[in-house]
Amino acid sequence: MADQAVDTGSVRVSGTGRPPAVEAAPTDSQFLGRTRELKELRADIDRAGLNTLAGRKAPHARVLLIAGRPGFGRTALAEELVRQVTDGYPDGVLRARLTEPGGTRVPTERTARELLGVLGLPTAPGADEDDLSEALREALADRRVLLLLDDAADAEQVDALLPDTPESLVVAVSEGPLTGISDVRPCTLGQLDTKSAVKLLERFTGSVRITVDPRSAEALAEVCAAQPAALRLAGGWLAARPTAAVSDLAKQLRAEDDDSPPLTRVFRFAYDALPSTPARILRLLALAPAGLVDPQTASALAGCSVNAALGALDDFVALGFLRAVDSPLPQYEVPGCLQPLLLSVVEARERPADLQLARARMLERTVRLLQSCRAITETDSPLAREKLLGMPKALRFPSPRAAEEWLRIRRPALLASARLAVADGELDTLARRLMSQLVRAMVAHFGTQAAAPDLYGIHRLVLDVAERRNLPREQAAALLNLGDLDARTGRTTAALARYRAALDAGRAANDPYATGRAMESVGGAHQELEDYERAADWYGRALAQRLARDEREDAARLYGRIAAAHTYAGRYGEALRNWRSALTGHRRLGDVGGQARALSEMARVQEYAGRPEEALRTCQEAVEWARQADDVRLQAALQLRLADTLERLGDPAAARLHRGAAERLLGDEPPEPEITTEHDANAYEIRSASTKD
């Protein structure tokens, strides 16, 4: 059978052990032949390794290599081996493809992150390859897993993902040897045996045509070099022509007067037999991101209806050109061995301008689907509902759950679309729109924290486009977003560098929003680094800009941030002065809750300064304002602070009364800390224009 990799550029887990092994292994198989190879591979699993024979502990999991050219069933053999031995690995099966259909290596960073995600383990946005590889090894240290690494480009890719535990097993699929990895057990794959090759043809043609002319079937298998991918195309051609004789096809293929490989010859013959419209749809699938196709993608590429595209895709599966992906939604994959053949055809038969137009149509369709995916979550917005109803029915989702499922399933292809659009360099406007909508859809359905690793990669792509196109406003936005994600994951020094670069870009764009937020973020980074003097200075610069623009709400907030920096530095007088300014600002704005919080912080500083009587009076005033603001949690927190202050003043009876009041407010539930941070709020924005100018 032909290579059967699923979820290109992504990973899956299956098995029946502890979570997250959520997908049971298949119980039956349509696999043909390779009996000898399977027997040797299974024997290699139990065979003692070189380290064992030398009395040393194996440094990593056993590695079995299935080597051969694409189209000879490498992945199918690997999947069959996995199916047969999966019961011996109770923690499940992890799968990853290490090369994209176009031949591009998948970065180890991306593969390790995906594997950790499948294991249910969080990863820090922006973490580098070494950190993620180490995290993966630690995650697999106490697991007995089977790791299938498909289409590995070289030993370096495999070595970075090897579990350290000898109890696990790695099955690697590659075109060549994995030189440099110790004790690799290779299995080199050639053509199928004649009996299995004929059986594969019979699955397409039915038994009658094979039974009445077995010699012709064997001859056809010989012409196809018993290569599974070529046999599937030949079988598909015969299946579409019930009256054609097997011998006729064998003769026609022999008549092809060239020295091209058998797969190329059979592909060209099968492709040339297609009507013009399906042929054009098929060759344009070479442009599908990551080789993953759904009806919407095919429809956009070819400029046909979604139903027509769906019918064509199903026909291509029957003809052996595509594989259907096991998915809740219709999804298909271009086999890796056919990808270069399709690409050569589309480049030969389509003008560059037409290819660019097809790419633009695909990106535009993706943008509109992402808009619909996000809009359906905004059920409380009349404007969003109106916009959603104005979209064609084919682009609308029936429910938020359906939209989320589509986004989750298409995520590898969507991220690949963004990478390809940026790499193209000619469709930057569409690329920017695509990335903007992808970020918003991911945040709407998955949340900022869950989507953060993907957001980091998207913001880096945005930065690439902004720098290439000299767009300082978008460059500033991307740098701010990346800085926020760096800061949230503890890379404060890196975040500080991003914020300073964002400040320069914001000034170049004359964007007050970007410069103001950058200055404030620089202050926040210095505060995190415990450089409180610089933090207060940068907050002061941001405050001066807010005051000059009469942005009173932001000014009140910045007074509070300056006060906090002075508090950390032990300059309580300066801290109280700035909290009073913040209190005045909130009062002028009519912000009752803001007044309560400012008074609460003033009480805290007075307590630090050794003035408990003043702190008591300020805290009591804060309680009154919190009551007016109907902020139950703040009231409870202030009651607890009053209790602590009263205890220090030697009044335990009054302290007990205030603790009782806090318990009644919260029903014996302790106050929860505020979990929304500035970085959470800002880490998903992609701005193309200032919201204030």
Phi and psi in degrees as a GROMACS rama.xvg file:
@    title "Ramachandran Plot"
@    xaxis  label "Phi"
@    yaxis  label "Psi"
@TYPE xy
-74.2957  163.309  ALA-2
-52.6827  137.641  ASP-3
-129.295  60.4225  GLN-4
-78.8499  139.244  ALA-5
-117.814  147.788  VAL-6
58.4619  66.3961  ASP-7
-55.1651  133.009  THR-8
73.0776  9.54441  GLY-9
-136.943  -175.579  SER-10
-132.435  157.745  VAL-11
-137.244  163.685  ARG-12
-130.856  141.3  VAL-13
-143.455  164.275  SER-14
140.177  -172.079  GLY-15
-133  15.4604  THR-16
-85.0611  -148.832  GLY-17
-63.4726  161.798  ARG-18
-57.695  145.038  PRO-19
-99.9974  29.8483  PRO-20
-71.459  95.4904  ALA-21
-110.842  -10.3903  VAL-22
-117.348  119.172  GLU-23
-69.6173  147.769  ALA-24
-70.3178  149.948  ALA-25
-64.0831  150.336  PRO-26
-99.5425  -11.3989  THR-27
-135.555  172.925  ASP-28
-146.79  143.985  SER-29
-102.449  18.7363  GLN-30
-69.2633  144.715  PHE-31
-122.721  138.606  LEU-32
67.3795  -157.086  GLY-33
59.4951  30.2816  ARG-34
-62.13  -44.5183  THR-35
-64.2094  -45.1976  ARG-36
-62.2637  -41.6316  GLU-37
-63.9775  -40.1507  LEU-38
-63.571  -42.7413  LYS-39
-66.8142  -41.3148  GLU-40
-64.2196  -42.8165  LEU-41
-66.1552  -36.2489  ARG-42
-67.3919  -34.6985  ALA-43
-66.2981  -26.8178  ASP-44
-63.0361  -40.9617  ILE-45
-91.1802  -11.1204  ASP-46
-72.1538  140.03  ARG-47
-65.684  136.758  ALA-48
-82.8255  173.208  GLY-49
-62.9186  -37.8497  LEU-50
-66.1924  -40.15  ASN-51
-62.7932  -43.4357  THR-52
-64.2588  -29.5399  LEU-53
-87.9514  1.96673  ALA-54
80.6321  17.8451  GLY-55
-111.035  154.912  ARG-56
-75.3351  137.767  LYS-57
-62.8588  133.943  ALA-58
-75.5593  -15.7118  PRO-59
-158.902  -179.947  HIS-60
-64.1021  154.207  ALA-61
-63.183  136.105  ARG-62
-116.142  119.808  VAL-63
-104.662  130.818  LEU-64
-110.681  126.627  LEU-65
-107.904  108.428  ILE-66
-110.054  145.794  ALA-67
164.103  170.687  GLY-68
-78.3623  151.279  ARG-69
-57.6132  143.672  PRO-70
97.0519  -6.99266  GLY-71
-99.4113  13.2127  PHE-72
85.4294  26.8723  GLY-73
-60.5131  -50.116  ARG-74
-68.9991  -37.0577  THR-75
-61.1495  -41.4307  ALA-76
-64.7537  -43.106  LEU-77
-61.3524  -42.8899  ALA-78
-65.1915  -37.4332  GLU-79
-67.1881  -40.5003  GLU-80
-61.0372  -44.9228  LEU-81
-59.2728  -43.1429  VAL-82
-60.9901  -37.1996  ARG-83
-77.0921  -29.9359  GLN-84
-111.186  2.50936  VAL-85
-61.293  -27.4492  THR-86
-62.6757  -21.6478  ASP-87
-82.5498  1.07567  GLY-88
-129.57  84.943  TYR-89
-63.7976  -18.2677  PRO-90
-90.4054  9.28124  ASP-91
98.82  -177.956  GLY-92
-117.731  127.556  VAL-93
-106.508  135.779  LEU-94
-123.774  141.483  ARG-95
-151.03  140.584  ALA-96
-103.407  130.722  ARG-97
-101.376  -3.65767  LEU-98
-137.059  133.01  THR-99
-75.0541  160.957  GLU-100
-55.9077  -31.811  PRO-101
-76.9511  -1.78592  GLY-102
99.1526  -1.51846  GLY-103
-76.0721  133.482  THR-104
-67.0631  136.451  ARG-105
-80.3776  123.253  VAL-106
-57.1916  139.626  PRO-107
-58.4568  -35.1583  THR-108
-55.5026  -44.8937  GLU-109
-68.372  -42.5802  ARG-110
-63.8905  -46.7726  THR-111
-62.8053  -39.0651  ALA-112
-64.3993  -42.0009  ARG-113
-64.9998  -42.3548  GLU-114
-63.0873  -42.9179  LEU-115
-63.9135  -38.0235  LEU-116
-63.6278  -40.3772  GLY-117
-65.3439  -32.9193  VAL-118
-76.1649  -2.62048  LEU-119
79.9299  21.6498  GLY-120
-107.263  132.418  LEU-121
-71.7706  152.165  PRO-122
-128.145  146.01  THR-123
-75.8677  129.753  ALA-124
-58.0241  132.56  PRO-125
83.3283  1.36629  GLY-126
-61.9224  144.635  ALA-127
-85.9996  176.426  ASP-128
-60.0079  -43.7869  GLU-129
-64.1323  -43.5918  ASP-130
-63.8877  -41.9402  ASP-131
-70.8137  -38.1945  LEU-132
-63.0447  -42.2784  SER-133
-64.901  -41.0451  GLU-134
-62.5357  -37.8988  ALA-135
-66.5114  -42.7717  LEU-136
-61.4194  -41.2823  ARG-137
-64.2946  -38.8944  GLU-138
-66.387  -32.5219  ALA-139
-91.982  -2.70655  LEU-140
-62.0573  -35.3553  ALA-141
-109.414  23.3086  ASP-142
-118.93  151.915  ARG-143
-112.481  94.2962  ARG-144
-119.059  162.791  VAL-145
-113.915  119.519  LEU-146
-110.027  115.304  LEU-147
-101.034  112.71  LEU-148
-107.959  105.604  LEU-149
-93.0873  141.46  ASP-150
56.8377  50.1334  ASP-151
-71.8639  136.854  ALA-152
-80.1547  -35.1459  ALA-153
-161.774  177.597  ASP-154
-66.8059  -30.9743  ALA-155
-60.1782  -40.9944  GLU-156
-61.7113  -44.0373  GLN-157
-70.4062  -43.9717  VAL-158
-58.8907  -36.2344  ASP-159
-68.0114  -15.8012  ALA-160
-112.778  1.3428  LEU-161
-69.0464  129.213  LEU-162
-66.9529  145.825  PRO-163
-78.0172  -16.681  ASP-164
-85.2655  129.188  THR-165
-67.5355  -14.9388  PRO-166
-74.4335  -15.1529  GLU-167
-91.6606  167.898  SER-168
-132.543  136.798  LEU-169
-115.357  125.656  VAL-170
-109.699  113.458  VAL-171
-108.173  139.761  ALA-172
-113.916  126.723  VAL-173
-153.071  161.833  SER-174
-81.3759  -26.8348  GLU-175
-132.595  -172.626  GLY-176
-72.3209  160.51  PRO-177
-106.466  66.6699  LEU-178
-64.3101  130.082  THR-179
112.995  -18.2896  GLY-180
-98.0899  125.709  ILE-181
-71.854  144.266  SER-182
58.8241  41.1311  ASP-183
-80.0921  133.392  VAL-184
-100.675  103.808  ARG-185
-86.5936  149.604  PRO-186
-135.278  107.934  CYS-187
-88.8254  131.593  THR-188
-104.62  130.091  LEU-189
-115.589  -146.946  GLY-190
-78.9998  162.378  GLN-191
-69.3275  155.76  LEU-192
-68.7056  155.883  ASP-193
-58.9276  -42.6984  THR-194
-60.5661  -45.396  LYS-195
-68.2436  -37.0518  SER-196
-62.6753  -43.3028  ALA-197
-65.9635  -38.6102  VAL-198
-62.6905  -37.5028  LYS-199
-64.9191  -41.1918  LEU-200
-61.6477  -39.8156  LEU-201
-62.44  -29.8066  GLU-202
-63.4596  -28.2538  ARG-203
-89.8734  -40.9471  PHE-204
-92.4289  -17.4691  THR-205
86.9881  164.425  GLY-206
-77.6969  -24.9574  SER-207
-63.26  -51.4971  VAL-208
-63.6105  -29.8022  ARG-209
-76.6301  -41.9527  ILE-210
-64.8594  -40.1868  THR-211
-74.5727  -17.6556  VAL-212
-146.905  65.5997  ASP-213
-63.8592  -31.1481  PRO-214
-64.6009  -40.545  ARG-215
-66.5795  -36.0255  SER-216
-63.3705  -41.0582  ALA-217
-66.9496  -35.746  GLU-218
-66.6833  -40.4581  ALA-219
-64.1181  -40.5235  LEU-220
-62.2895  -36.1458  ALA-221
-67.6646  -41.8398  GLU-222
-60.9541  -36.3053  VAL-223
-82.0091  4.31416  CYS-224
57.2242  26.6582  ALA-225
49.8204  32.6574  ALA-226
-89.6241  122.558  GLN-227
-53.6045  -43.0722  PRO-228
-64.0386  -41.3523  ALA-229
-67.3685  -39.3576  ALA-230
-63.4667  -36.7659  LEU-231
-65.2083  -41.4729  ARG-232
-65.5772  -42.2075  LEU-233
-64.0048  -43.0671  ALA-234
-63.7566  -40.4386  GLY-235
-62.4508  -40.5148  GLY-236
-62.0821  -43.7751  TRP-237
-66.6197  -39.8783  LEU-238
-62.4495  -32.7771  ALA-239
-78.326  -8.34449  ALA-240
-132.056  79.8338  ARG-241
-58.9664  -24.3703  PRO-242
-90.8255  -7.64273  THR-243
-76.7904  140.024  ALA-244
-84.9658  147.334  ALA-245
-62.4845  -36.5413  VAL-246
-64.6683  -36.0079  SER-247
-62.2433  -42.6729  ASP-248
-64.6126  -41.7604  LEU-249
-61.4133  -40.3624  ALA-250
-66.7439  -42.4777  LYS-251
-64.4745  -38.68  GLN-252
-69.7661  -35.1376  LEU-253
-67.5216  -29.7549  ARG-254
-73.0414  -14.0616  ALA-255
-63.0371  113.946  GLU-256
-92.1279  75.3628  ASP-257
-156.575  171.533  ASP-258
-104.047  20.2986  ASP-259
-70.5232  156.222  SER-260
-59.7605  154.691  PRO-261
-55.4338  -40.6866  PRO-262
-64.4016  -41.0934  LEU-263
-62.9758  -42.0895  THR-264
-65.2323  -44.8657  ARG-265
-68.6357  -39.9511  VAL-266
-60.5113  -47.4009  PHE-267
-61.4881  -41.4349  ARG-268
-63.5903  -46.3036  PHE-269
-67.7766  -38.3052  ALA-270
-66.6153  -44.1806  TYR-271
-64.2435  -20.6175  ASP-272
-80.8694  -9.9704  ALA-273
-75.8199  146.045  LEU-274
-60.5083  162.086  PRO-275
-61.9029  -42.1141  SER-276
-67.1985  -52.6506  THR-277
-59.4482  -35.1647  PRO-278
-62.5962  -40.0671  ALA-279
-68.4676  -41.653  ARG-280
-58.9321  -45.2874  ILE-281
-62.4977  -47.8751  LEU-282
-67.7897  -29.5702  ARG-283
-71.4152  -16.6941  LEU-284
-66.0792  -13.7245  LEU-285
-63.1434  -18.6659  ALA-286
-89.5127  -5.0782  LEU-287
-64.2859  133.17  ALA-288
-64.534  131.26  PRO-289
60.1475  17.1865  ALA-290
70.8093  7.86692  GLY-291
-97.8299  129.379  LEU-292
-126.517  138.067  VAL-293
-127.221  170.648  ASP-294
-57.5806  -35.1941  PRO-295
-65.6239  -42.6218  GLN-296
-63.8072  -47.2823  THR-297
-63.1183  -39.6731  ALA-298
-61.5194  -44.906  SER-299
-67.9863  -41.988  ALA-300
-62.803  -43.153  LEU-301
-91.3946  -12.9523  ALA-302
71.5282  34.622  GLY-303
-119.858  177.349  CYS-304
-71.8436  160.444  SER-305
-65.7709  -39.8656  VAL-306
-64.4176  -40.4225  ASN-307
-64.4522  -38.9128  ALA-308
-65.2684  -41.6315  ALA-309
-62.0362  -44.1245  LEU-310
-62.2365  -40.6762  GLY-311
-65.5558  -40.7383  ALA-312
-63.2155  -41.9513  LEU-313
-63.7621  -37.7694  ASP-314
-65.092  -39.3881  ASP-315
-64.8288  -34.0455  PHE-316
-63.4931  -45.7416  VAL-317
-63.6826  -29.5274  ALA-318
-87.1921  -4.77182  LEU-319
88.8472  6.08779  GLY-320
-82.1785  -28.8533  PHE-321
-128.738  165.318  LEU-322
-119.843  137.748  ARG-323
-78.0297  134.017  ALA-324
-90.0424  136.411  VAL-325
-68.4419  102.14  ASP-326
-154.044  149.112  SER-327
-63.9794  -23.2816  PRO-328
-112.831  152.126  LEU-329
-58.6619  120.111  PRO-330
-150.399  142.915  GLN-331
-134.979  162.517  TYR-332
-132.543  136.277  GLU-333
-80.5425  119.065  VAL-334
-55.8358  140.156  PRO-335
-58.5886  -33.4788  GLY-336
-71.7229  -22.2078  CYS-337
-94.0309  -15.4482  LEU-338
-56.3299  -50.1515  GLN-339
-65.2319  -31.1588  PRO-340
-68.0501  -42.8146  LEU-341
-64.3976  -39.9055  LEU-342
-64.1747  -40.4243  LEU-343
-65.8867  -36.7263  SER-344
-68.1175  -45.447  VAL-345
-67.6454  -34.655  VAL-346
-70.9794  -29.5996  GLU-347
-79.8508  -31.0498  ALA-348
-109.782  -3.96691  ARG-349
-120.616  138.551  GLU-350
-70.6643  147.755  ARG-351
-53.2886  -38.2914  PRO-352
-64.8853  -37.4105  ALA-353
-69.1754  -36.4802  ASP-354
-65.3892  -41.5471  LEU-355
-63.4667  -38.6177  GLN-356
-64.6196  -41.0429  LEU-357
-62.8547  -42.3161  ALA-358
-61.9486  -42.7163  ARG-359
-63.3506  -41.8206  ALA-360
-61.1441  -42.0574  ARG-361
-63.985  -43.9793  MET-362
-66.2203  -41.8887  LEU-363
-62.3554  -42.09  GLU-364
-62.529  -41.2798  ARG-365
-63.9649  -41.4947  THR-366
-59.7366  -44.1115  VAL-367
-69.2129  -36.5317  ARG-368
-64.8301  -40.219  LEU-369
-66.443  -38.0749  LEU-370
-60.6392  -44.4166  GLN-371
-65.7256  -38.7339  SER-372
-61.2497  -40.0643  CYS-373
-77.9163  -41.5313  ARG-374
-61.9676  -31.534  ALA-375
-70.7043  -14.5248  ILE-376
-83.5525  -14.9254  THR-377
-95.1466  60.9865  GLU-378
-68.272  -20.554  THR-379
-88.9653  -2.41392  ASP-380
-101.515  112.312  SER-381
-59.6914  -36.0412  PRO-382
-65.3542  -42.0011  LEU-383
-65.6965  -40.7162  ALA-384
-63.1787  -41.5193  ARG-385
-63.8373  -42.0274  GLU-386
-64.7118  -38.4978  LYS-387
-65.8742  -43.3606  LEU-388
-67.3143  -23.3009  LEU-389
-78.0937  -9.19612  GLY-390
-81.8574  152.473  MET-391
-57.1956  149.238  PRO-392
-59.0088  -34.3496  LYS-393
-65.4065  -18.572  ALA-394
-100.229  -1.77357  LEU-395
-96.7339  146.452  ARG-396
-98.7655  144.005  PHE-397
-71.0284  -23.5981  PRO-398
-159.716  160.713  SER-399
-58.3339  -34.9796  PRO-400
-65.9785  -40.3045  ARG-401
-64.5993  -38.4905  ALA-402
-64.7715  -42.0309  ALA-403
-65.2729  -40.0316  GLU-404
-63.8913  -42.282  GLU-405
-60.8465  -44.2578  TRP-406
-63.7363  -39.9078  LEU-407
-68.7402  -42.9802  ARG-408
-69.8179  -40.1713  ILE-409
-87.4817  1.13341  ARG-410
-52.6092  -48.7073  ARG-411
-58.4728  -41.555  PRO-412
-69.5986  -36.3682  ALA-413
-66.7576  -43.3163  LEU-414
-65.962  -37.4055  LEU-415
-64.9902  -37.2012  ALA-416
-59.2918  -43.9244  SER-417
-63.3974  -44.2627  ALA-418
-63.0438  -43.3313  ARG-419
-67.2573  -39.6886  LEU-420
-63.1298  -40.4391  ALA-421
-70.4153  -40.48  VAL-422
-66.4603  -30.4361  ALA-423
-59.8396  -44.9603  ASP-424
80.0123  -11.0239  GLY-425
-104.302  -7.2666  GLU-426
-125.916  43.7313  LEU-427
-64.8735  -33.7275  ASP-428
-63.2588  -46.7069  THR-429
-65.6566  -37.5393  LEU-430
-61.1332  -42.4571  ALA-431
-64.7542  -42.3512  ARG-432
-64.9263  -41.5924  ARG-433
-59.9215  -47.6876  LEU-434
-66.611  -36.9956  MET-435
-62.1547  -47.6583  SER-436
-70.4391  -33.3053  GLN-437
-65.3635  -42.4544  LEU-438
-61.0808  -48.3212  VAL-439
-64.6155  -39.1648  ARG-440
-66.7436  -41.74  ALA-441
-64.6718  -42.3152  MET-442
-65.8177  -40.2928  VAL-443
-64.1482  -37.2734  ALA-444
-97.8268  -35.7121  HIS-445
-106  -20.763  PHE-446
90.4492  153.883  GLY-447
-61.8399  -42.7023  THR-448
-67.1843  -45.7755  GLN-449
-66.5129  -34.2111  ALA-450
-88.1725  -4.00527  ALA-451
-54.0628  -43.856  ALA-452
-59.2497  -41.1287  PRO-453
-68.9015  -39.2505  ASP-454
-60.5008  -38.2057  LEU-455
-60.6081  -46.0806  TYR-456
-63.9539  -38.6655  GLY-457
-67.0013  -43.1294  ILE-458
-63.5816  -32.3816  HIS-459
-66.2981  -37.2797  ARG-460
-65.5451  -41.6736  LEU-461
-58.3834  -42.5649  VAL-462
-63.1904  -39.538  LEU-463
-58.9922  -47.0381  ASP-464
-65.7305  -43.1334  VAL-465
-62.3989  -40.3024  ALA-466
-70.0543  -39.0389  GLU-467
-66.7967  -38.0219  ARG-468
-94.6405  2.8125  ARG-469
54.6483  58.6943  ASN-470
-113.64  84.3719  LEU-471
-62.7397  -31.3541  PRO-472
-63.9717  -46.5437  ARG-473
-72.8547  -30.8087  GLU-474
-62.0919  -42.2196  GLN-475
-62.9952  -43.7736  ALA-476
-61.8751  -44.156  ALA-477
-64.176  -41.9216  ALA-478
-64.8617  -39.1623  LEU-479
-63.265  -43.8887  LEU-480
-64.3122  -43.4491  ASN-481
-64.9574  -39.8713  LEU-482
-62.1623  -41.3574  GLY-483
-60.43  -43.5916  ASP-484
-68.287  -38.5416  LEU-485
-62.0986  -44.6567  ASP-486
-63.4316  -39.6513  ALA-487
-68.6995  -23.296  ARG-488
-102.623  15.262  THR-489
87.7646  2.01006  GLY-490
-91.0082  67.1917  ARG-491
-67.4527  -38.5294  THR-492
-63.3979  -42.5873  THR-493
-64.6084  -39.2551  ALA-494
-62.625  -40.7887  ALA-495
-60.2097  -41.4923  LEU-496
-64.1782  -39.8175  ALA-497
-62.9535  -44.8167  ARG-498
-63.8186  -39.9038  TYR-499
-65.1836  -40.2547  ARG-500
-65.691  -36.558  ALA-501
-64.7446  -36.5298  ALA-502
-63.5226  -43.0936  LEU-503
-62.4373  -43.7382  ASP-504
-66.0085  -40.0261  ALA-505
-63.5559  -39.0467  GLY-506
-66.9875  -39.0413  ARG-507
-64.2322  -32.4095  ALA-508
-86.8258  -5.54141  ALA-509
54.6146  46.4018  ASN-510
-107.512  101.144  ASP-511
-60.5132  -35.9748  PRO-512
-60.524  -50.5624  TYR-513
-64.5872  -43.0094  ALA-514
-66.2796  -40.6126  THR-515
-63.2389  -47.3106  GLY-516
-67.83  -35.1277  ARG-517
-64.2765  -44.5878  ALA-518
-61.905  -42.4529  MET-519
-65.0406  -38.8539  GLU-520
-69.4184  -36.1949  SER-521
-60.3397  -42.8213  VAL-522
-60.4858  -42.9563  GLY-523
-63.0933  -38.146  GLY-524
-66.006  -42.4488  ALA-525
-62.8004  -37.6157  HIS-526
-64.3538  -41.0881  GLN-527
-63.9522  -32.4508  GLU-528
-84.3208  6.79355  LEU-529
65.1695  26.3783  GLU-530
-100.195  76.9571  ASP-531
-70.7328  -28.1999  TYR-532
-65.4404  -46.6889  GLU-533
-66.4227  -36.5638  ARG-534
-59.4784  -49.0634  ALA-535
-62.7881  -36.4189  ALA-536
-63.6133  -45.5373  ASP-537
-69.8003  -38.0754  TRP-538
-59.892  -38.2963  TYR-539
-64.7711  -37.8207  GLY-540
-64.0364  -43.3848  ARG-541
-64.5121  -38.4882  ALA-542
-62.534  -41.7251  LEU-543
-59.3707  -40.0347  ALA-544
-66.8319  -41.0826  GLN-545
-64.6778  -40.9324  ARG-546
-65.7637  -39.7647  LEU-547
-64.1669  -29.1017  ALA-548
-97.7807  6.46849  ARG-549
57.3255  39.2298  ASP-550
-94.9425  83.9809  GLU-551
-68.7228  -39.1922  ARG-552
-63.7647  -45.1931  GLU-553
-66.2812  -35.7752  ASP-554
-62.8907  -43.6358  ALA-555
-61.0594  -41.0244  ALA-556
-64.8014  -39.8873  ARG-557
-68.9624  -34.3913  LEU-558
-56.4179  -40.3449  TYR-559
-65.0641  -39.2692  GLY-560
-67.8244  -39.1628  ARG-561
-62.2613  -43.1281  ILE-562
-60.9869  -40.4302  ALA-563
-63.4629  -42.8077  ALA-564
-61.5992  -42.4155  ALA-565
-65.3303  -36.0218  HIS-566
-62.3278  -46.6586  THR-567
-60.2553  -34.0227  TYR-568
-81.9568  -4.32087  ALA-569
81.47  11.8782  GLY-570
-93.8875  78.7452  ARG-571
-70.9333  -30.8278  TYR-572
-63.644  -47.0513  GLY-573
-63.6422  -37.5692  GLU-574
-62.7596  -45.8718  ALA-575
-64.8078  -37.7084  LEU-576
-61.6499  -41.8221  ARG-577
-74.2413  -32.4199  ASN-578
-67.3133  -35.3452  TRP-579
-64.6558  -39.3605  ARG-580
-64.1695  -40.3586  SER-581
-63.1858  -41.3769  ALA-582
-61.7182  -42.3691  LEU-583
-62.5557  -41.2474  THR-584
-63.1552  -45.0174  GLY-585
-64.9088  -36.2444  HIS-586
-65.111  -43.0799  ARG-587
-65.6594  -29.7483  ARG-588
-81.3625  -10.8131  LEU-589
73.7046  24.7082  GLY-590
-90.6712  94.8176  ASP-591
-65.4075  -44.2531  VAL-592
-63.274  -38.9042  GLY-593
-62.2203  -39.622  GLY-594
-61.9456  -43.0474  GLN-595
-61.7621  -44.0799  ALA-596
-67.8594  -38.9735  ARG-597
-63.3565  -43.5687  ALA-598
-63.2252  -38.3494  LEU-599
-60.3639  -44.5048  SER-600
-69.3585  -35.1093  GLU-601
-60.5625  -41.82  MET-602
-61.7502  -39.5979  ALA-603
-62.2633  -45.3731  ARG-604
-65.1269  -40.838  VAL-605
-61.2255  -36.2782  GLN-606
-66.6776  -44.5087  GLU-607
-59.8918  -35.2541  TYR-608
-78.5886  -0.13068  ALA-609
80.4884  31.2487  GLY-610
-123.072  69.3074  ARG-611
-64.1921  -34.3694  PRO-612
-63.991  -43.2276  GLU-613
-64.9201  -40.403  GLU-614
-60.7804  -39.1759  ALA-615
-62.8453  -46.7283  LEU-616
-64.6631  -42.1206  ARG-617
-65.5897  -39.1217  THR-618
-67.1848  -38.7347  CYS-619
-63.4641  -39.6214  GLN-620
-64.5683  -39.7299  GLU-621
-62.8295  -36.1914  ALA-622
-61.1073  -41.9892  VAL-623
-62.8501  -44.0686  GLU-624
-67.7106  -37.2507  TRP-625
-64.6415  -35.1865  ALA-626
-65.186  -41.6617  ARG-627
-65.231  -33.3755  GLN-628
-79.9034  -6.75082  ALA-629
58.4638  37.9591  ASP-630
-99.7068  94.242  ASP-631
-65.6761  -43.0559  VAL-632
-66.2215  -39.9507  ARG-633
-65.8578  -39.3602  LEU-634
-58.8968  -45.227  GLN-635
-63.7079  -43.7234  ALA-636
-62.3661  -39.3211  ALA-637
-68.6748  -37.1866  LEU-638
-61.4741  -40.0139  GLN-639
-66.4217  -38.4729  LEU-640
-66.0962  -39.6342  ARG-641
-60.0607  -41.2064  LEU-642
-61.5115  -45.0762  ALA-643
-61.3821  -42.4303  ASP-644
-65.3726  -42.5121  THR-645
-64.0959  -37.2431  LEU-646
-62.8578  -41.3556  GLU-647
-66.7156  -28.1184  ARG-648
-86.0976  1.82408  LEU-649
83.9219  30.6126  GLY-650
-126.583  74.1322  ASP-651
-66.6739  -29.1023  PRO-652
-64.9056  -47.2554  ALA-653
-64.2538  -35.2285  ALA-654
-61.9644  -40.2044  ALA-655
-64.6154  -36.9839  ARG-656
-62.2046  -43.0131  LEU-657
-70.0242  -34.9034  HIS-658
-65.8172  -38.4097  ARG-659
-62.699  -39.5331  GLY-660
-63.0499  -39.9925  ALA-661
-64.0697  -40.3481  ALA-662
-65.7232  -38.9737  GLU-663
-66.6351  -36.4079  ARG-664
-65.4951  -35.73  LEU-665
-108.439  1.24651  LEU-666
62.4177  46.1632  GLY-667
65.4768  12.2879  ASP-668
-97.8788  126.441  GLU-669
-66.6245  150.585  PRO-670
-59.9491  135.448  PRO-671
-90.876  141.343  GLU-672
-70.0747  153.386  PRO-673
-69.2521  127.612  GLU-674
-102.311  -12.0794  ILE-675
-84.8722  123.746  THR-676
-112.603  167.436  THR-677
-58.6554  -40.3338  GLU-678
-66.5092  -38.4175  HIS-679
-60.0241  -40.2029  ASP-680
-71.4385  -29.2542  ALA-681
-105.102  -12.2767  ASN-682
-73.4382  -1.04234  ALA-683
-119.405  3.63686  TYR-684
-78.8641  138.502  GLU-685
-127.524  110.278  ILE-686
-107.312  135.689  ARG-687
-105.136  -9.8207  SER-688
-156.007  152.171  ALA-689
-65.808  140.344  SER-690
-78.7027  -10.2138  THR-691
-113.344  -14.4741  LYS-692
